[in-house]
Amino acid sequence: MTGFDKDLLRGKRVLITGGGTGLGKSMGERFLTLGAELVICGRRTEVLAQTAAEFRDKFGREIQTLRCDVRSPDDVEAMLDGIWQQAPLDVLVNNAAGNFIAQTHKLSARAIDSVLGICLHGTAYCTTGVGRRWIADGRGGTVLSILTLSALQGGAFTVPSAMAKAGIDAMTKSLAVEWGPKGIRLVAVAPGSFPTEGAGSRLNVGTERSTTDAGSALQRHGEHHELANLCAFLISDLASYITGETVVIDGGRRYLGGARAGVAEMLSWSDEDWERRRAQMPARPNNSAT
């Protein structure tokens, strides 16, 4: 149940960073069903290859995969050069991210940089790299960035991510004005609770994720296809007069206080509670796929 023409995205070449898993993979699948040509990148080549094989089996189409650490400007430039050798992009989706819960006053510089490097710097490198090429070619394009609610209202115990995502929101508004005359649109989406295996393992340590979401007005988590449909609309020509906007899709979470599930409980955790949760945590983002 989509309401979209099956050729909504036909003729659009789309790059999704962190496109091998989670929401990136869900968006990629939706874009393919609507006729897009897909490129995905990330740091784990085996994950990218597996996703590309799944899509090839399902859609009968080849998916370009590129290993790229978006924290490295050299990696990003090499990736974009490789993409442009085949054909220019029409859409960039900034989806690669990293996050984990922590007491902010105990974060090391390396821990802070591990999140800012992926979320903020990586997004900036990809966006300016693609924009530079579009402007040089005299062509338009669309940049869609995936944010979080914390970008709009802050996020206790995930402060580096909130800082990074707020910066991307500012980038979206700023470049919408600067690049608008060149035919380039920038939009963003701020999702509420859309469970994924990777983020869930780092943000819900020591707690069981409920099948319902008492923190949202709709009392449930979001479904991946709901986010993917919104993103498909925003990168399509149907949204050609929308730029500089961050669209919230959170089931009304903001209107019930807006905090991520578990934050109120964390405020009362002792140092021993934090140590116990830290011991249960998987590898931090600097060791995870982007």
C-alpha positions in Angstrom: 0.0 0.0 0.0 2.0 2.9 -1.3 -0.1 5.2 -3.5 3.0 5.9 -5.7 3.3 5.4 -9.4 5.7 2.4 -9.9 8.0 4.6 -12.0 8.1 7.5 -9.4 11.9 7.3 -9.2 12.8 6.0 -12.6 15.8 7.7 -14.1 17.2 8.8 -10.7 20.6 7.5 -9.6 20.7 7.3 -5.8 23.6 6.9 -3.4 22.7 5.7 0.2 25.6 5.9 2.7 25.3 3.0 5.2 23.0 1.4 2.7 23.8 -2.2 3.6 21.8 -2.6 6.7 18.9 -1.1 8.8 17.0 1.9 7.6 19.5 2.4 4.7 18.7 -1.1 3.4 14.9 -0.5 3.8 15.1 2.8 1.9 17.2 1.2 -0.9 14.7 -1.6 -1.4 11.8 0.9 -1.6 13.6 3.1 -4.0 14.3 0.1 -6.3 10.6 -0.9 -6.4 10.0 2.7 -7.6 12.5 2.4 -10.5 15.6 4.1 -9.0 19.2 3.1 -9.9 20.9 2.3 -6.6 24.4 2.7 -5.3 25.2 1.8 -1.7 28.3 2.3 0.4 29.7 1.3 3.8 32.8 0.0 5.5 31.9 -3.8 5.5 32.2 -5.1 2.0 30.7 -8.5 2.9 27.5 -6.8 4.2 27.3 -4.6 1.0 27.8 -7.7 -1.2 25.1 -9.6 0.7 22.6 -6.8 0.4 23.4 -6.3 -3.3 22.9 -10.1 -3.9 19.5 -10.0 -2.1 18.4 -7.0 -4.2 19.7 -8.7 -7.4 17.7 -11.8 -6.7 14.6 -9.9 -5.8 14.6 -7.2 -8.6 16.9 -8.7 -11.2 19.1 -5.6 -11.2 22.7 -4.9 -10.4 23.5 -2.7 -7.4 26.8 -0.8 -7.3 28.5 -1.2 -4.0 31.5 0.8 -2.8 33.5 0.4 0.4 33.9 3.8 1.9 34.7 5.2 5.4 32.8 8.4 5.3 35.0 9.8 8.1 37.8 10.1 5.5 37.5 12.9 3.0 40.0 11.0 0.7 37.7 7.9 0.8 34.7 10.0 0.0 36.3 11.8 -2.9 37.6 8.5 -4.3 34.1 7.0 -4.0 32.5 9.9 -5.7 35.1 9.9 -8.5 34.3 6.2 -9.1 30.6 6.8 -9.2 30.9 9.7 -11.6 33.0 7.6 -13.9 29.9 5.6 -14.6 27.2 8.3 -14.3 26.4 11.3 -12.1 24.2 10.9 -9.1 20.8 12.5 -8.9 20.2 11.9 -5.2 22.4 11.6 -2.1 21.0 10.0 1.1 23.1 10.7 4.1 22.2 7.8 6.3 25.5 6.5 7.8 25.5 7.1 11.5 26.9 5.9 14.8 25.6 6.3 18.4 25.7 4.8 21.9 24.5 5.8 25.3 27.0 7.2 27.8 27.5 9.7 30.6 28.7 12.7 28.7 31.2 13.9 31.3 33.0 10.5 31.0 33.3 10.5 27.2 36.9 10.5 25.9 37.8 12.7 22.9 38.1 9.6 20.8 34.5 8.5 21.8 33.2 11.9 20.9 35.1 12.0 17.6 33.9 8.5 16.7 30.3 9.8 16.5 31.0 13.3 15.1 33.3 11.7 12.5 30.6 9.5 11.0 27.5 11.6 11.6 28.7 15.2 11.1 32.0 15.2 9.2 31.0 12.2 7.0 27.7 13.9 6.0 29.5 17.2 5.3 32.2 15.5 3.1 29.6 13.6 1.1 27.3 16.6 0.7 29.9 19.0 -0.4 31.5 16.5 -2.6 28.3 15.7 -4.4 27.3 19.4 -4.5 30.6 20.4 -5.9 30.2 18.0 -8.8 26.6 18.9 -9.5 27.5 22.6 -9.6 30.5 21.9 -11.9 28.2 19.9 -14.2 25.5 22.5 -14.2 22.9 20.0 -13.0 20.5 19.9 -10.1 20.1 17.2 -7.5 18.6 16.3 -4.1 20.3 15.7 -0.7 18.3 13.8 1.9 19.7 13.5 5.4 18.4 11.2 8.1 18.5 12.9 11.5 17.0 12.1 14.9 14.6 13.8 17.2 17.6 14.9 19.3 18.6 17.2 16.5 15.6 19.3 17.2 15.3 19.0 21.0 18.6 17.6 22.4 19.3 14.1 23.6 20.6 13.3 27.1 23.2 10.5 27.2 23.6 10.7 23.4 25.0 14.2 23.3 27.6 13.8 20.4 24.9 12.4 18.2 22.5 15.2 19.1 25.2 17.7 18.3 26.0 16.1 15.0 22.5 15.8 13.9 21.7 19.4 14.9 24.6 20.4 12.7 23.2 18.5 9.8 19.8 20.2 10.3 21.6 23.6 10.1 23.5 22.4 7.0 20.2 21.4 5.4 18.7 24.9 6.0 21.8 26.8 5.0 22.6 25.0 1.8 19.0 25.0 0.7 19.4 28.8 0.4 22.9 28.8 -1.0 22.4 26.0 -3.5 18.7 26.6 -4.3 19.5 28.9 -7.3 21.6 26.0 -8.8 18.6 23.6 -8.7 19.8 21.6 -5.7 17.3 20.7 -3.0 18.2 19.7 0.6 15.7 18.0 2.9 15.9 15.9 6.0 13.8 13.5 8.0 13.8 13.2 11.8 12.5 9.7 12.7 11.2 8.6 16.1 11.4 5.0 17.1 12.2 2.7 14.1 13.9 -0.3 15.6 17.0 -1.6 13.9 19.4 -4.3 15.1 22.5 -2.1 15.2 21.1 0.9 16.9 19.0 -1.1 19.2 22.0 -3.0 20.5 23.8 0.2 21.5 20.9 2.3 22.7 18.7 -0.2 24.7 21.4 -2.1 26.7 20.0 -4.0 29.6 16.4 -3.5 28.7 13.9 -5.4 26.7 12.4 -3.5 23.7 8.6 -3.5 24.0 6.5 -4.3 21.0 4.6 -1.1 21.7 6.0 2.4 22.2 4.3 4.1 25.2 6.3 7.2 24.4 4.5 7.9 21.2 0.9 9.1 20.7 0.2 6.2 18.3 1.5 3.7 21.0 3.7 1.8 18.6 7.1 1.8 16.8 7.4 3.0 13.3 7.6 0.5 10.4 10.5 0.8 8.1 8.3 1.0 5.0 6.6 4.1 6.5 9.9 5.9 6.7 11.0 4.6 3.3 7.8 5.9 1.7 8.3 9.4 3.2 11.9 9.4 1.9 10.8 8.2 -1.5 8.4 11.1 -1.7 11.0 13.7 -0.6 13.5 12.7 -3.2 10.9 12.5 -6.0 9.8 15.2 -8.3 6.5 15.3 -6.3 8.4 17.2 -3.7 10.2 19.5 -6.1 9.1 22.7 -4.2 10.2 21.4 -0.8 13.7 22.4 0.4 15.4 23.3 3.7 12.8 21.3 5.6 13.2 18.6 8.3 10.1 16.4 8.3 9.4 14.6 11.6 8.0 11.1 11.5 7.7 10.0 15.2 4.1 8.9 15.8 3.5 12.0 17.9 6.4 11.3 20.4 7.3 15.0 20.6 3.9 15.8 22.0 4.3 13.3 24.9 7.6 14.8 26.1 9.8 13.7 23.2 12.5 11.9 25.2 13.9 8.6 23.9 12.6 5.6 25.8 14.7 4.9 28.9 16.1 8.4 29.5 14.1 9.0 32.6 15.3 5.7 34.1 18.9 6.5 33.1 18.8 9.8 35.2 18.7 7.7 38.3 21.3 5.1 37.4 24.3 4.8 39.8 27.9 4.6 38.6 27.6 0.8 39.2 24.5 0.7 36.9 26.5 2.5 34.2 29.4 0.1 34.5 27.1 -2.9 34.2 25.4 -1.4 31.1 28.8 -0.5 29.6 30.0 -4.1 30.0 26.9 -5.3 28.0 27.4 -2.9 25.2 28.6 -4.1 21.7 31.5 -2.3 19.9 31.2 1.4 19.7 30.6 3.1 16.3 34.3 3.5 15.5 34.3 -0.3 15.2 30.9 -0.7 13.5 29.8 -0.4 9.9 28.7 2.9 8.5 
